[in-house]
Amino acid sequence: MAEQNNEQGGYTPASFEKRAAAWMGIVYVLMTSFVITFAIYTGGRELPGTFPLFLAPVSVTLAVVLIRRMKLGACPGGIAGGVLGLILCAAGVGLGLALGLPALLAALGV
């Protein structure tokens, strides 16, 4: 008879940062799937100028992680570093949307 293992391997959930990165990965997969599907169903048309849109998910994810770390008091650079990081994240989202959305709307013919 097989010997039973008395050690119980406990479940350790992923950290908040890993879960946030996983959600960001899901968004990137959806965005990439849209680009590929668009090319397939439009006879090979591309979406030129829409690459800056890929800056938005990483900026939002970083902002969420920074806000959580600031709340827990574990932000690198303290509050000043967190605020600077949030300003840079907002700039990343703004720049990505400002450069990518007009190109996307033009490519979609809207």
VEXZA-29326 format. One line per 8 residues: number of its first residue (from 1); their letters; for each residue x negated, y, z negated of N, C-alpha, C, CB. Coordinates in nm, 2 decimals. Atoms other than C-alpha are relative to their C-alpha. Glycine has a CB too. Layout:
# VEXZA-29326
NUM = A = X:Y:Z:X:Y:Z:X:Y:Z:X:Y:Z  ...
***
This chain:
# VEXZA-29326
1 = MAEQNNEQ = -0.08:-0.12:0.00:0.00:0.00:0.00:-0.09:0.12:0.00:0.10:0.00:-0.12  0.08:-0.12:-0.01:-0.13:0.34:0.09:0.00:0.08:-0.13:0.05:0.09:0.11  0.01:-0.08:0.13:-0.25:0.56:-0.20:0.06:0.13:0.02:-0.15:0.01:-0.04  -0.07:-0.13:-0.01:-0.04:0.86:-0.26:-0.10:0.11:-0.04:0.12:0.01:-0.09  0.08:-0.12:0.03:-0.21:1.20:-0.25:0.07:0.08:-0.11:-0.03:0.08:0.12  -0.07:-0.08:0.11:-0.14:1.38:-0.58:-0.02:0.15:0.02:-0.07:-0.04:-0.13  0.01:-0.14:-0.02:-0.26:1.71:-0.45:0.11:0.05:0.09:-0.14:0.03:0.07  -0.10:-0.06:-0.08:0.02:1.92:-0.32:-0.05:0.12:0.08:0.13:0.04:-0.09
9 = GGYTPASF = 0.05:-0.11:-0.08:-0.08:2.14:-0.03:0.11:0.11:0.00:-0.03:-0.04:0.14  -0.10:-0.10:0.01:0.12:2.46:-0.11:0.00:0.08:0.13:-0.03:0.09:-0.12  -0.02:-0.08:-0.12:0.26:2.68:0.16:-0.05:0.14:-0.04:0.15:0.00:0.04  0.04:-0.14:0.01:0.08:3.02:0.19:0.04:0.08:0.12:-0.16:0.00:-0.02  -0.05:-0.08:-0.11:0.26:3.27:0.40:-0.11:0.09:0.05:0.13:0.08:-0.04  0.10:-0.09:-0.06:0.07:3.49:0.64:0.01:0.13:-0.06:0.03:0.01:0.15  0.00:-0.13:0.06:-0.03:3.83:0.53:0.09:0.09:0.08:-0.15:0.06:-0.01  -0.08:-0.10:-0.07:0.17:4.14:0.62:-0.06:0.04:0.13:0.02:0.12:-0.09
17 = EKRAAAWM = 0.07:-0.04:-0.12:-0.10:4.24:0.87:0.01:-0.10:0.11:-0.14:0.03:-0.03  -0.01:0.10:-0.10:-0.09:3.91:1.05:0.15:-0.01:0.05:-0.03:-0.14:-0.06  -0.13:0.00:-0.05:0.29:3.92:1.07:0.03:0.11:0.09:0.10:-0.01:-0.12  -0.01:-0.12:-0.09:0.28:4.27:1.21:-0.06:-0.02:0.13:-0.05:0.13:-0.07  0.07:0.03:-0.12:0.03:4.16:1.46:0.07:-0.10:0.09:-0.14:-0.05:-0.02  -0.08:0.09:-0.07:0.25:3.87:1.56:0.12:0.06:0.07:0.05:-0.11:-0.09  -0.11:-0.07:-0.06:0.54:4.10:1.62:-0.05:0.09:0.12:0.08:0.09:-0.10  0.05:-0.07:-0.11:0.32:4.32:1.83:-0.03:-0.09:0.12:-0.13:0.07:-0.05
25 = GIVYVLMT = 0.03:0.09:-0.11:0.21:4.02:2.03:0.13:-0.04:0.07:-0.06:-0.13:-0.05  -0.13:0.03:-0.07:0.58:3.94:2.10:0.04:0.11:0.09:0.11:-0.03:-0.11  -0.03:-0.11:-0.09:0.63:4.29:2.23:-0.08:0.00:0.12:-0.02:0.13:-0.08  0.09:0.00:-0.12:0.33:4.26:2.46:0.04:-0.11:0.09:-0.15:-0.02:-0.05  -0.05:0.10:-0.09:0.46:3.93:2.59:0.12:0.04:0.08:0.03:-0.13:-0.08  -0.12:-0.04:-0.07:0.79:4.08:2.67:-0.03:0.11:0.10:0.10:0.06:-0.11  0.04:-0.10:-0.10:0.63:4.38:2.84:-0.07:-0.06:0.12:-0.09:0.10:-0.07  0.06:0.07:-0.11:0.41:4.16:3.05:0.09:-0.08:0.08:-0.12:-0.09:-0.06
33 = SFVITFAI = -0.10:0.08:-0.08:0.70:3.93:3.14:0.08:0.10:0.08:0.09:-0.07:-0.10  -0.07:-0.10:-0.09:0.89:4.24:3.26:-0.08:0.04:0.12:0.04:0.12:-0.09  0.08:-0.04:-0.12:0.60:4.35:3.48:-0.01:-0.11:0.10:-0.14:0.04:-0.05  0.01:0.12:-0.09:0.56:4.00:3.63:0.14:-0.02:0.07:-0.04:-0.12:-0.07  -0.13:0.02:-0.06:0.94:3.96:3.68:0.04:0.11:0.10:0.10:-0.01:-0.12  -0.03:-0.11:-0.10:0.97:4.30:3.84:-0.08:-0.02:0.13:-0.05:0.14:-0.06  0.08:0.02:-0.12:0.69:4.21:4.08:0.06:-0.12:0.08:-0.15:-0.03:-0.03  -0.06:0.11:-0.07:0.86:3.88:4.17:0.13:0.04:0.07:0.02:-0.12:-0.10
41 = YTGGRELP = -0.13:-0.02:-0.05:1.21:4.01:4.22:0.00:0.13:0.10:0.09:0.02:-0.11  0.00:-0.12:-0.09:1.10:4.33:4.42:-0.09:-0.03:0.12:-0.04:0.12:-0.08  0.08:0.03:-0.11:0.89:4.15:4.67:-0.15:0.05:-0.01:0.05:0.06:0.12  0.14:-0.03:0.03:0.55:4.23:4.51:-0.03:0.14:-0.03:-0.08:-0.04:0.12  0.02:-0.14:0.04:0.61:4.59:4.42:-0.07:0.01:-0.13:0.13:0.08:0.00  0.08:-0.01:0.13:0.38:4.71:4.14:0.07:0.12:-0.08:-0.14:0.03:0.03  -0.04:-0.11:0.08:0.44:4.95:3.86:-0.12:0.09:-0.03:0.07:-0.06:-0.14  0.12:-0.09:0.02:0.16:5.20:3.90:0.02:0.10:-0.10:-0.05:0.06:0.14
49 = GTFPLFLA = -0.01:-0.10:0.10:0.09:5.43:3.62:0.07:-0.03:-0.13:0.06:0.12:0.06  -0.07:0.04:0.12:0.27:5.24:3.36:-0.09:-0.06:-0.11:0.11:-0.10:0.03  0.08:0.06:0.09:-0.03:5.10:3.18:-0.01:0.07:-0.14:-0.14:-0.01:0.05  0.00:-0.06:0.13:-0.03:5.37:2.91:0.11:-0.04:-0.10:0.01:0.15:0.02  -0.11:0.05:0.09:0.30:5.22:2.78:-0.05:-0.11:-0.09:0.11:-0.05:0.08  0.05:0.10:0.08:0.09:4.94:2.64:-0.08:0.05:-0.12:-0.10:-0.09:0.08  0.06:-0.07:0.12:-0.06:5.19:2.39:0.10:0.01:-0.11:-0.06:0.13:0.04  -0.11:-0.02:0.10:0.27:5.23:2.21:0.01:-0.11:-0.10:0.13:0.02:0.07
57 = PVSVTLAV = -0.02:0.10:0.11:0.31:4.89:2.04:-0.12:-0.01:-0.10:0.01:-0.14:0.07  0.11:0.00:0.10:-0.04:4.89:1.89:0.00:0.12:-0.09:-0.14:-0.01:0.08  0.00:-0.12:0.08:0.00:5.24:1.77:0.11:-0.01:-0.11:0.03:0.13:0.08  -0.11:0.02:0.10:0.34:5.16:1.60:-0.04:-0.10:-0.10:0.13:-0.04:0.08  0.04:0.11:0.09:0.20:4.84:1.45:-0.10:0.06:-0.10:-0.06:-0.12:0.07  0.10:-0.06:0.09:-0.10:5.03:1.31:0.06:0.10:-0.10:-0.11:0.06:0.08  -0.07:-0.10:0.09:0.12:5.30:1.17:0.08:-0.07:-0.11:0.10:0.09:0.08  -0.07:0.08:0.10:0.34:5.04:0.99:-0.10:-0.06:-0.10:0.08:-0.11:0.07
65 = VLIRRMKL = 0.09:0.06:0.09:0.04:4.87:0.84:-0.06:0.11:-0.09:-0.12:-0.07:0.08  0.05:-0.11:0.08:-0.11:5.21:0.73:0.10:0.05:-0.10:-0.04:0.11:0.09  -0.11:-0.04:0.10:0.22:5.31:0.57:0.01:-0.10:-0.12:0.13:0.02:0.07  -0.01:0.10:0.10:0.23:4.99:0.38:-0.12:0.00:-0.09:0.02:-0.15:0.05  0.12:-0.01:0.08:-0.13:5.01:0.27:0.00:0.13:-0.09:-0.12:0.00:0.08  -0.01:-0.12:0.08:-0.07:5.37:0.16:0.09:-0.01:-0.12:0.04:0.12:0.08  -0.10:0.03:0.10:0.23:5.26:-0.04:-0.06:-0.08:-0.12:0.13:-0.07:0.05  0.06:0.09:0.09:0.02:4.99:-0.21:-0.13:0.06:-0.06:-0.03:-0.13:0.06
73 = GACPGGIA = 0.13:-0.07:0.05:-0.28:5.23:-0.27:-0.12:-0.07:0.05:0.01:0.00:-0.15  0.11:0.07:-0.05:-0.51:5.01:-0.06:-0.04:0.05:0.13:0.03:-0.15:0.00  0.03:-0.05:-0.13:-0.56:5.23:0.24:-0.15:0.04:0.01:0.09:0.12:0.03  0.14:-0.04:-0.01:-0.92:5.27:0.36:0.00:0.16:0.02:-0.07:-0.07:0.12  0.00:-0.15:-0.01:-1.01:5.64:0.31:0.10:0.07:-0.09:0.02:0.04:0.14  -0.10:-0.06:0.09:-0.74:5.69:0.06:0.12:0.06:0.08:-0.06:0.10:-0.09  -0.11:-0.06:-0.06:-0.44:5.91:0.13:-0.04:0.08:0.13:0.07:0.09:-0.10  0.04:-0.08:-0.11:-0.64:6.14:0.36:-0.03:-0.08:0.12:-0.13:0.08:-0.04
81 = GGVLGLIL = 0.03:0.09:-0.11:-0.76:5.85:0.57:0.13:-0.05:0.06:-0.09:-0.11:-0.04  -0.13:0.05:-0.04:-0.41:5.72:0.59:0.08:0.10:0.08:0.09:-0.05:-0.11  -0.07:-0.11:-0.07:-0.26:6.05:0.70:-0.07:0.03:0.13:0.00:0.13:-0.08  0.07:-0.01:-0.12:-0.54:6.09:0.96:0.04:-0.11:0.10:-0.15:0.01:-0.02  -0.04:0.12:-0.08:-0.46:5.74:1.09:0.14:0.01:0.05:-0.01:-0.13:-0.08  -0.14:-0.02:-0.05:-0.09:5.82:1.11:0.01:0.10:0.10:0.09:0.03:-0.12  0.00:-0.11:-0.10:-0.16:6.14:1.30:-0.05:-0.06:0.13:-0.09:0.12:-0.04  0.05:0.06:-0.12:-0.37:5.94:1.55:0.10:-0.10:0.06:-0.13:-0.07:-0.03
89 = CAAGVGLG = -0.10:0.09:-0.05:-0.10:5.67:1.58:0.11:0.08:0.07:0.06:-0.08:-0.12  -0.10:-0.08:-0.06:0.16:5.94:1.65:-0.05:0.05:0.13:0.05:0.11:-0.09  0.06:-0.05:-0.12:-0.07:6.08:1.91:-0.01:-0.11:0.11:-0.14:0.06:-0.02  0.00:0.11:-0.10:-0.11:5.74:2.07:0.13:-0.04:0.05:-0.06:-0.13:-0.08  -0.14:0.02:-0.05:0.26:5.68:2.09:0.04:0.11:0.09:0.10:-0.02:-0.12  -0.04:-0.11:-0.09:0.32:6.02:2.23:-0.07:0.00:0.13:-0.02:0.13:-0.07  0.07:0.00:-0.12:0.05:6.00:2.48:0.04:-0.12:0.09:-0.15:-0.01:-0.02  -0.05:0.11:-0.08:0.15:5.65:2.59:0.13:0.02:0.07:0.00:-0.13:-0.09
97 = LALGLPAL = -0.14:-0.02:-0.06:0.51:5.74:2.64:0.00:0.12:0.10:0.10:0.03:-0.11  0.00:-0.12:-0.09:0.43:6.08:2.80:-0.06:-0.04:0.13:-0.07:0.11:-0.06  0.06:0.04:-0.13:0.21:5.92:3.06:0.06:-0.12:0.07:-0.15:-0.04:-0.03  -0.06:0.12:-0.06:0.39:5.59:3.11:0.14:0.00:0.04:-0.02:-0.11:-0.10  -0.14:-0.01:-0.03:0.76:5.67:3.10:0.03:0.06:0.13:0.07:0.07:-0.11  -0.03:-0.05:-0.13:0.77:5.90:3.40:-0.04:-0.09:0.12:-0.07:0.14:0.01  0.04:0.10:-0.10:0.57:5.65:3.60:0.09:-0.12:0.01:-0.14:-0.04:-0.02  -0.09:0.11:0.00:0.80:5.37:3.50:0.14:0.04:0.06:0.03:-0.05:-0.14
105 = LAALGV = -0.12:-0.04:-0.06:1.11:5.57:3.58:-0.01:0.03:0.15:0.05:0.13:-0.06  0.02:-0.02:-0.14:0.97:5.67:3.92:-0.01:-0.14:0.07:-0.13:0.08:0.03  0.01:0.14:-0.07:0.88:5.30:4.00:0.14:-0.07:0.00:-0.10:-0.08:-0.08  -0.13:0.07:0.00:1.23:5.19:3.90:0.10:0.08:0.09:0.05:-0.01:-0.14  -0.09:-0.07:-0.09:1.39:5.46:4.12:0.11:0.07:-0.08:0.06:-0.09:0.10  -0.11:-0.07:0.08:1.58:5.63:3.83:-0.02:0.15:0.01:-0.01:-0.04:-0.14
***
